[in-house]
Amino acid sequence: MTDAESLSAALLAWYDAHARVMPWRVSPRDRAAGHRPDPYRVWLSEVMLQQTTVAAVQGHFHRFTARWPTVIALAAAEDAQVMGEWAGLGYYARARNLLKCARAVVTDHGGQFPATREGLLTLPGIGPYTAAAIAAIAFDAPATVVDGNVERVMARLFRVAAPLPAAKPELTALAARLTPETRPGDYAQAVMDLGATICTPRSPACGLCPWTAACAARAAAMQGDLPARSPRPEKPTRHGILWLGHRDGAILIERRPDRGLLGGMLGFPGDGWDGQGGPAPAEAAWRDVGAVRHTFTHFHLVLRILVARIDGPPGRGDLIRRADFRPADLPTVMRKAWDLARHRLD
């Protein structure tokens, strides 16, 4: 048995005893008994987990799969309902691509996900990491899955001093060396679990790690220093305005363009902080009721919230009846604005 095979076998033995329980996962015991993961649930979980924690995703995952239990059901869903259910997970381009992908699976593949990394890469919104994860976990293909947890484990195991993100290709090549031909799906989940529960960013529990004897960083007492990272630029702060117009119980709402920030989602007219919008949507006695703050992936945002009764026809957006207005369909930043202003509407 090679060193790589020994390391993989040791990790799989650890995983058999310590695998995390997740709603989208088939346990190693059930998998050994012949149960196979549902590719739809694997795909959905992987998309949700991008830029988000497991704890934050689980509730959304349960609600999504209760409402749309199959990819066919999701493909038939209304865009606004899916975008509303996505609120809180952030990075809304993922939600738009989620629908595009589901519809492509139904239209082009008869409702079945392709079983190979190459086939999965042809679907909207599926990049190299997600394709590898679905191929390995759902179809047990020997694909190399590398997320932040795997990068950290590889950097420590092989004592890679080069900083991220420049070290990504080297760490991916090292991870590929360890990916076994047998049980690659369990192995992919095992190495991610190891990074999430044992080889953590701070204070790794090296005494519990199945790879502790082989870890080059631990031998050099460097495990807490790796992986190194290049300095991140400070996030800029943008400022803007949202106008919450109303009349006779109706609320002024506009649907955002399909492309760009919060694309395709419902929201209140804004002043261009996002590259869209412009002047106030109507002439009115707008009054400032406060501000909300929200953080996106690449910037912080501070929005002043202005409220007014609109007497004439608005220049932007549509007035919809309060009975038809669903705050849950709004993205998080718009819900923050609504929560601040709703008690101040005349």
Salt bridges, closest charged atoms under 4 A:
ASP16 OD1 - ARG183 NH2 2.63
ASP79 OD1 - ARG103 NH2 2.89
GLU85 OE2 - ARG63 NE 3.19
GLU85 OE1 - ARG67 NH1 2.99
ASP140 OD1 - ARG31 NH2 3.31
GLU151 OE2 - LYS168 NZ 2.70
ASP186 OD1 - ARG31 NH1 3.95
ASP186 OD2 - ARG183 NH2 2.88
ASP193 OD1 - ARG20 NE 2.79
ASP193 OD2 - ARG25 NH1 2.77
ASP248 OD1 - ARG309 NH2 3.14
GLU254 OE2 - ARG316 NH2 3.10
ASP274 OD2 - ARG256 NH2 2.08
ASP288 OD1 - ARG304 NH2 2.98
ASP311 OD1 - ARG309 NE 3.13
ASP324 OD2 - ARG321 NE 2.96
ASP329 OD2 - ARG326 NE 3.00
ASP346 OD1 - ARG287 NH2 3.33
